[in-house]
Amino acid sequence: MSPDPDAVLARVRELALALPRAIEKVSHGAPVFFIDKGRSFAWFVHDHHGSGITAVAVKTSGAEEQEMLIEADPDLYYRPPYLAPSGWIGIRLDGDAVDWDHVGDRIAMSWELVAPKRLLEMGGR
């Protein structure tokens, strides 16, 4: 668990809100990032149900990508409760050296997966 979740959230917020038409709302007690008032593309997670994990949850293309990511780096990726069955993956942000470029790329990929076609056709990110 991150010793300073506010600083971690600030970094996630900076990455998410830099994407076109991104907004932040609180949902189920957590900061969640949406495109306009539509679909969510990132959830900030901190000690959810006493898990001890600080993370960001993002969309993937599905179960195969989830499995591949977890297999490739089980210390970084995990299946977030409630979200994993819908194609989400958790990226732990409570390690010693968070690769923020990688986190930003995964948040942007998640944004692309849920963005309306018209927004992508306008040039997306």
C-alpha positions in Angstrom: 0.0 0.0 0.0 1.3 3.4 -0.9 2.4 5.5 2.1 1.0 8.6 0.3 -2.0 7.7 -1.7 -2.8 11.4 -2.4 0.5 11.8 -4.3 -0.2 8.6 -6.3 -3.7 9.8 -7.1 -2.3 13.1 -8.2 -0.1 11.3 -10.8 -3.0 9.1 -12.0 -5.2 12.2 -12.2 -2.6 14.1 -14.3 -2.3 11.2 -16.7 -6.0 10.5 -17.0 -7.2 14.1 -17.3 -4.7 14.9 -20.0 -6.8 12.7 -22.4 -9.4 14.3 -24.5 -12.8 14.9 -22.9 -11.7 13.1 -19.7 -13.5 13.9 -16.4 -13.3 12.7 -12.9 -16.1 11.6 -10.7 -16.4 9.7 -7.4 -18.1 6.3 -7.9 -18.5 3.7 -5.2 -16.2 5.9 -3.0 -13.3 6.0 -5.4 -12.0 8.4 -8.0 -13.1 7.2 -11.5 -12.1 8.7 -14.8 -14.7 8.9 -17.6 -15.0 10.2 -21.2 -17.5 12.9 -20.8 -20.3 11.5 -18.7 -20.1 8.2 -20.6 -17.8 5.2 -20.1 -15.1 4.8 -17.5 -11.5 4.2 -18.5 -9.6 4.2 -15.2 -10.4 3.6 -11.5 -8.1 4.7 -8.7 -7.9 2.0 -6.0 -6.5 2.4 -2.5 -6.8 -0.3 0.2 -10.2 -1.4 -1.2 -11.8 -3.7 1.4 -8.5 -3.7 3.3 -6.5 -5.2 0.4 -3.5 -3.2 1.2 -3.1 -2.4 -2.6 -2.8 1.0 -4.2 -3.4 0.7 -7.9 -5.2 2.0 -11.0 -7.6 -0.3 -12.8 -7.8 0.0 -16.6 -9.7 -1.8 -19.4 -8.0 -4.5 -21.5 -9.1 -6.1 -24.7 -10.4 -9.1 -22.7 -9.5 -12.2 -20.7 -6.6 -13.2 -22.9 -4.8 -9.9 -22.5 -5.5 -10.0 -18.7 -3.9 -13.5 -18.5 -0.9 -12.5 -20.6 -0.2 -9.4 -18.5 -0.5 -11.2 -15.2 1.6 -14.0 -16.4 4.3 -11.6 -17.7 4.5 -9.6 -14.5 2.4 -10.9 -11.5 4.0 -8.4 -9.2 2.6 -5.5 -11.2 -0.7 -6.8 -12.6 -3.6 -8.4 -10.8 -7.4 -9.0 -11.2 -9.2 -6.2 -9.4 -12.3 -7.4 -7.6 -15.6 -6.6 -9.3 -13.9 -5.1 -12.4 -11.9 -8.1 -13.7 -14.8 -10.1 -15.1 -15.6 -7.0 -17.3 -12.1 -7.0 -18.8 -10.2 -4.8 -16.4 -6.7 -5.2 -15.0 -5.2 -3.7 -11.9 -1.7 -2.0 -12.1 -0.1 -1.8 -8.7 1.3 1.6 -7.8 2.6 0.8 -4.4 6.0 -0.6 -5.4 9.4 1.1 -5.0 9.8 2.3 -8.6 6.6 2.9 -10.5 7.1 3.2 -14.3 4.8 6.2 -14.8 5.4 6.1 -18.6 4.0 2.6 -18.7 1.1 3.5 -16.4 0.3 6.5 -18.7 0.4 4.2 -21.8 -2.0 1.7 -20.2 -4.4 4.5 -19.1 -4.3 5.8 -22.7 -4.9 2.4 -24.1 -7.9 2.0 -21.8 -9.2 5.4 -22.9 -8.9 4.2 -26.6 -10.8 1.0 -25.8 -13.9 2.9 -24.5 -13.7 6.1 -26.5 -16.6 6.7 -28.9 -15.8 6.1 -32.6 -16.4 9.8 -33.4 -13.8 10.9 -30.9 -11.3 8.4 -32.2 -12.0 9.6 -35.8 -11.3 13.2 -34.7 -7.8 12.2 -33.8 -8.2 10.7 -30.3 -5.2 11.3 -28.2 
